[in-house]
Amino acid sequence: MNREIRRISLVVTAMFMALLVATSVIQYGTAAELQADPRNSRTFYNSFDRDRGLIITTGGDILAKSDRVDDDYSYQRVYPNGELYAPVTGYVSVIGPPSGMELTANQLLEGTADSLFWTRIQDIFTGKKPTGGAVELTIDPAIQDAASSAIGDSRGAAVAVDAKTGEVLAMVSKPTFDPNKLAAHDPKAVQEEYARLENDPTHPLFNRAIGGNLYAPGSTFKLITAAAALESGRFDSNTELEAPKALDLPGSTAKLTNFGESSCSASGKMTLADALKVSCNTAFGWLGMELGQDAITRQAERFGFGQDLRIPVYVRPSTFPKNMDKPQTAMAAIGQFDDRVTPLQMAMTVGAIANGGHMMNPQLIRTERDADLRTVAKTNPDELKRPISASTANTLKAMMIQVAEDGTATRARVDGIQVGAKTGTAEKGEGQAPDVWTVGFGEANGRIIAVAVVVEDGGPAGVSGSGGTVVAPMVSSILKSAFP
């Protein structure tokens, strides 16, 4: 064999070895990843030929199921109460990857999750056709329905969380959409519906509870500023703050005023507790400048601002601005300027305050089940972090109770349970209706439910809307459903 033939033989052998190694790596090293990739068209079409599993609530209500049909896709995904639960379930579509819980729990619902390994082994021996597993969510139908009814036709979002377990009991986003139309088997009709929703200026496909464009928190952020003050050791609930009718902002001709340009205190001073009770802008603006942006930033980050979170669906991080001057810090301390939050973030913040400083990891999945609804995996309560000390939490909790008792959130009260709350009215500019908030908790019989509700553009009250008048009654309705 001459030299040229030997060289060609070596090159061909090397190429075959490279091909063998590459094929082995793809088949065994990345097979699971490729199979799970929603862009995998073979997996995509195979998924429609399988009885996809149920999505159910904690009470057993069916949120998503698959019906056998006589067409090329074999099974039709159906959402019995689609619009109410669309922000949670998402949808399965013939024109693209799934969304929401349909995406997050895709392997379980298809029957390929690790938790179903022994079920698949049994199916092989019994000859049973593979079917998808089921996912039981933490959503409570009564609380979900109450939250949706409370918001009504307004745009906004509501979240309710069990502060002791982290279970998400309600997640509502308005306006919503009908996932059944996106799950239809007519690709052209689905594409038209998706385009219509995408082009809708009210953004019905946004899950405002955990994402979308996020919201300015308004005065609900004063809870975090108050936490930073208490944690600093320089302030307690009885410490007097400067509370002028108008607060001079250094280096600027602008002044910070209170809601309706009112005065918080005849003396120009008031305690931290009283400032929270009446939601005094000038007092908290002054406090923000005293603390400085670094202290407030650290406290916001301890509550979870700027951090990725999966519940297990992805939650967009809330943000607190950086590199601010003193006037900007004063505005950020009262929840204006560039503060941006999700309602879930604010519910988690309230939950940590009401739960002695323990912030639980929020979760939407309670159990994973096989096709016969036997539990194969369970989510256990897990502490996410401790953003504040128990002492600070107890002080803030008592202050929030006073806000609900005789402060700005009296309409959030519920007979028979202890309620703490904080209102917020996030201004958006001259002549524009504000986004209005109330966050709070209800406690009874050893259970604590944290709630956050935001309504865009003042809801039915428009430019005259406020958190205390528009949203506090909504929180009251939600808490009533949680403590029947």
ZAMARGU-4260 file (C-alpha; in steps of 0.2 Angstrom, whole numbers, plus 5000, padded with zeros to 4 digits):
<rodrens>
0) 5000/5000/5000 | 5008/5016/4995 | 5009/5032/5005 | 4994/5041/4997 | 4982/5026/5000
5) 4988/5025/5018 | 4984/5044/5021 | 4967/5042/5013 | 4963/5027/5024 | 4968/5036/5040
10) 4958/5051/5035 | 4942/5040/5031 | 4945/5030/5047 | 4946/5046/5057 | 4930/5053/5049
15) 4921/5037/5053 | 4927/5038/5071 | 4922/5056/5073 | 4905/5052/5066 | 4903/5037/5078
20) 4908/5048/5093 | 4896/5062/5087 | 4882/5050/5085 | 4885/5042/5102 | 4885/5059/5110
25) 4869/5065/5102 | 4860/5048/5105 | 4865/5046/5123 | 4872/5063/5130 | 4860/5075/5124
30) 4845/5064/5119 | 4834/5070/5134 | 4838/5088/5131 | 4834/5087/5112 | 4818/5077/5116
35) 4812/5090/5128 | 4816/5105/5116 | 4800/5112/5111 | 4807/5116/5093 | 4809/5097/5090
40) 4795/5094/5077 | 4795/5075/5079 | 4792/5076/5098 | 4780/5090/5094 | 4769/5080/5083
45) 4771/5064/5093 | 4764/5073/5108 | 4747/5076/5099 | 4746/5057/5097 | 4747/5054/5115
50) 4733/5056/5129 | 4741/5071/5137 | 4738/5072/5156 | 4726/5082/5166 | 4730/5099/5175
55) 4719/5099/5190 | 4717/5111/5205 | 4719/5106/5223 | 4701/5102/5224 | 4701/5091/5209
60) 4693/5103/5197 | 4699/5100/5179 | 4708/5114/5171 | 4715/5105/5156 | 4711/5088/5148
65) 4713/5079/5131 | 4698/5072/5122 | 4700/5059/5108 | 4696/5066/5091 | 4695/5059/5073
70) 4708/5070/5065 | 4727/5070/5061 | 4731/5075/5079 | 4721/5061/5088 | 4719/5071/5104
75) 4711/5089/5107 | 4717/5099/5122 | 4702/5106/5131 | 4701/5120/5144 | 4684/5118/5153
80) 4686/5135/5162 | 4699/5142/5150 | 4699/5161/5153 | 4699/5160/5172 | 4714/5149/5172
85) 4723/5154/5156 | 4737/5164/5165 | 4741/5148/5175 | 4738/5134/5162 | 4744/5143/5147
90) 4740/5132/5131 | 4746/5119/5119 | 4746/5125/5101 | 4748/5116/5084 | 4758/5131/5078
95) 4771/5133/5091 | 4778/5128/5108 | 4766/5127/5124 | 4766/5141/5137 | 4762/5142/5155
100) 4761/5126/5165 | 4758/5117/5149 | 4776/5121/5145 | 4783/5120/5163 | 4776/5103/5166
105) 4777/5097/5148 | 4787/5081/5151 | 4775/5076/5165 | 4760/5079/5155 | 4767/5069/5140
110) 4772/5055/5152 | 4791/5056/5149 | 4796/5064/5166 | 4808/5055/5178 | 4794/5054/5191
115) 4785/5042/5180 | 4799/5030/5177 | 4791/5015/5186 | 4775/5019/5178 | 4783/5018/5161
120) 4791/5001/5166 | 4774/4994/5171 | 4766/5000/5155 | 4779/4990/5145 | 4776/4974/5154
125) 4757/4976/5154 | 4756/4982/5136 | 4747/4998/5141 | 4748/5012/5128 | 4759/5026/5136
130) 4749/5041/5143 | 4753/5057/5151 | 4754/5060/5170 | 4744/5073/5179 | 4749/5089/5188
135) 4739/5095/5204 | 4741/5113/5206 | 4740/5123/5222 | 4727/5134/5215 | 4711/5135/5226
140) 4696/5137/5214 | 4686/5148/5227 | 4700/5160/5229 | 4704/5161/5211 | 4686/5164/5207
145) 4684/5178/5220 | 4700/5186/5214 | 4694/5186/5196 | 4677/5193/5201 | 4685/5206/5212
150) 4695/5214/5198 | 4680/5212/5186 | 4682/5220/5169 | 4696/5231/5175 | 4714/5228/5169
155) 4726/5221/5182 | 4731/5206/5192 | 4729/5197/5209 | 4740/5185/5218 | 4736/5175/5234
160) 4749/5165/5243 | 4749/5154/5259 | 4762/5163/5269 | 4767/5148/5279 | 4769/5135/5264
165) 4772/5146/5249 | 4757/5138/5240 | 4750/5150/5226 | 4732/5149/5229 | 4726/5162/5216
170) 4734/5170/5201 | 4723/5181/5190 | 4728/5192/5176 | 4716/5203/5167 | 4712/5205/5152
175) 4713/5186/5149 | 4711/5175/5134 | 4703/5159/5129 | 4716/5145/5127 | 4704/5134/5118
180) 4705/5145/5103 | 4724/5143/5103 | 4723/5124/5105 | 4712/5122/5090 | 4718/5110/5076
185) 4715/5122/5062 | 4733/5130/5060 | 4726/5145/5050 | 4712/5149/5063 | 4725/5147/5077
190) 4737/5159/5069 | 4724/5172/5066 | 4719/5171/5084 | 4737/5172/5090 | 4740/5187/5079
195) 4724/5196/5086 | 4730/5193/5104 | 4748/5199/5100 | 4742/5215/5092 | 4729/5219/5106
200) 4735/5235/5115 | 4729/5228/5131 | 4741/5213/5130 | 4730/5199/5135 | 4744/5186/5133
205) 4754/5194/5147 | 4753/5186/5164 | 4753/5202/5173 | 4754/5193/5190 | 4772/5187/5187
210) 4778/5196/5171 | 4772/5208/5157 | 4779/5226/5158 | 4778/5226/5178 | 4771/5240/5188
215) 4777/5254/5199 | 4772/5249/5216 | 4767/5266/5223 | 4766/5267/5242 | 4766/5248/5244
220) 4785/5250/5242 | 4785/5260/5259 | 4784/5243/5267 | 4802/5239/5261 | 4808/5257/5265
225) 4801/5254/5283 | 4810/5237/5284 | 4826/5245/5279 | 4824/5258/5292 | 4820/5246/5306
230) 4834/5234/5300 | 4846/5248/5301 | 4844/5250/5320 | 4842/5268/5319 | 4824/5269/5319
235) 4809/5260/5327 | 4790/5262/5325 | 4790/5277/5337 | 4805/5286/5329 | 4799/5304/5323
240) 4802/5308/5305 | 4801/5324/5296 | 4784/5326/5288 | 4782/5343/5280 | 4767/5347/5269
245) 4780/5348/5255 | 4797/5341/5255 | 4811/5351/5247 | 4822/5339/5236 | 4840/5345/5236
250) 4848/5351/5220 | 4831/5353/5213 | 4817/5366/5212 | 4804/5352/5213 | 4795/5347/5229
255) 4788/5331/5235 | 4770/5332/5241 | 4757/5320/5248 | 4742/5313/5240 | 4730/5328/5236
260) 4744/5340/5242 | 4737/5337/5260 | 4747/5338/5276 | 4751/5323/5286 | 4754/5332/5302
265) 4751/5349/5309 | 4768/5349/5318 | 4778/5343/5303 | 4784/5328/5312 | 4776/5310/5314
270) 4781/5293/5320 | 4786/5279/5307 | 4771/5270/5312 | 4759/5284/5309 | 4768/5289/5293
275) 4764/5271/5286 | 4746/5272/5293 | 4742/5288/5283 | 4755/5284/5269 | 4764/5300/5271
280) 4775/5303/5255 | 4785/5317/5263 | 4790/5307/5278 | 4795/5292/5268 | 4804/5303/5255
285) 4814/5311/5269 | 4817/5294/5277 | 4823/5287/5260 | 4836/5301/5259 | 4841/5298/5277
290) 4844/5279/5273 | 4852/5282/5256 | 4849/5271/5241 | 4862/5258/5246 | 4852/5253/5262
295) 4835/5252/5252 | 4843/5243/5238 | 4850/5230/5250 | 4833/5228/5258 | 4824/5226/5241
300) 4837/5213/5236 | 4834/5203/5252 | 4816/5203/5248 | 4820/5196/5231 | 4822/5211/5219
305) 4833/5207/5204 | 4833/5189/5207 | 4826/5175/5195 | 4813/5164/5202 | 4803/5149/5195
310) 4787/5143/5204 | 4791/5133/5193 | 4784/5144/5179 | 4797/5159/5176 | 4794/5175/5186
315) 4801/5191/5179 | 4812/5199/5192 | 4806/5215/5201 | 4819/5230/5200 | 4824/5244/5211
320) 4834/5258/5202 | 4853/5261/5204 | 4864/5276/5203 | 4851/5288/5209 | 4853/5306/5216
325) 4845/5311/5232 | 4828/5317/5224 | 4827/5301/5214 | 4830/5291/5230 | 4816/5300/5239
330) 4805/5296/5225 | 4810/5278/5224 | 4808/5276/5243 | 4789/5280/5240 | 4787/5267/5226
335) 4789/5280/5211 | 4803/5284/5200 | 4809/5268/5191 | 4804/5255/5204 | 4795/5240/5195
340) 4787/5225/5203 | 4776/5210/5200 | 4761/5207/5211 | 4769/5190/5216 | 4784/5200/5223
345) 4773/5211/5233 | 4763/5196/5240 | 4779/5187/5244 | 4785/5203/5254 | 4769/5204/5264
350) 4770/5185/5267 | 4787/5187/5274 | 4781/5201/5286 | 4766/5191/5292 | 4776/5175/5294
355) 4789/5181/5306 | 4802/5186/5293 | 4802/5169/5284 | 4799/5170/5265 | 4793/5154/5259
360) 4797/5148/5241 | 4781/5150/5231 | 4775/5135/5222 | 4761/5132/5209 | 4763/5113/5209
365) 4757/5102/5224 | 4759/5085/5217 | 4764/5075/5202 | 4753/5061/5198 | 4752/5046/5185
370) 4737/5044/5173 | 4727/5035/5187 | 4730/5050/5198 | 4742/5041/5210 | 4754/5053/5218
375) 4772/5050/5211 | 4780/5066/5218 | 4776/5080/5230 | 4781/5098/5233 | 4786/5101/5251
380) 4786/5118/5259 | 4803/5126/5258 | 4810/5142/5265 | 4817/5154/5251 | 4825/5167/5263
385) 4824/5177/5278 | 4824/5195/5272 | 4821/5203/5289 | 4823/5198/5307 | 4808/5192/5317
390) 4808/5208/5327 | 4807/5219/5311 | 4793/5207/5305 | 4783/5208/5320 | 4784/5227/5321
395) 4779/5229/5303 | 4765/5217/5305 | 4758/5227/5319 | 4760/5243/5309 | 4751/5235/5294
400) 4737/5230/5306 | 4735/5248/5311 | 4734/5253/5293 | 4719/5242/5291 | 4711/5247/5307
405) 4711/5265/5305 | 4723/5270/5291 | 4721/5270/5272 | 4716/5252/5271 | 4700/5251/5282
410) 4690/5244/5267 | 4702/5229/5267 | 4695/5223/5284 | 4686/5206/5286 | 4675/5202/5301
415) 4682/5188/5311 | 4700/5188/5305 | 4715/5199/5308 | 4720/5209/5293 | 4735/5220/5289
420) 4737/5230/5273 | 4745/5244/5264 | 4738/5254/5250 | 4747/5262/5235 | 4743/5274/5221
425) 4756/5274/5208 | 4756/5290/5198 | 4760/5290/5180 | 4760/5308/5175 | 4750/5324/5173
430) 4732/5320/5168 | 4734/5301/5168 | 4725/5289/5179 | 4736/5280/5192 | 4739/5261/5194
435) 4731/5257/5211 | 4736/5244/5224 | 4732/5236/5240 | 4743/5222/5248 | 4739/5213/5264
440) 4737/5198/5274 | 4723/5189/5283 | 4726/5178/5298 | 4715/5166/5307 | 4715/5148/5314
445) 4734/5147/5312 | 4733/5151/5294 | 4741/5167/5285 | 4736/5172/5267 | 4745/5186/5259
450) 4737/5195/5244 | 4742/5208/5232 | 4731/5216/5219 | 4734/5230/5207 | 4722/5238/5195
455) 4727/5249/5180 | 4722/5266/5177 | 4712/5268/5193 | 4700/5255/5188 | 4682/5261/5187
460) 4686/5277/5196 | 4699/5283/5183 | 4709/5298/5188 | 4701/5299/5205 | 4705/5281/5209
465) 4716/5276/5224 | 4722/5260/5232 | 4711/5263/5247 | 4695/5266/5238 | 4696/5255/5223
470) 4707/5240/5228 | 4706/5238/5247 | 4688/5231/5245 | 4694/5218/5232 | 4707/5212/5245
475) 4693/5210/5257 | 4683/5200/5245 | 4698/5188/5242 | 4702/5186/5260 | 4684/5182/5264
480) 4685/5168/5251 | 4701/5161/5259 | 4693/5161/5277 | 4675/5155/5273
</rodrens>
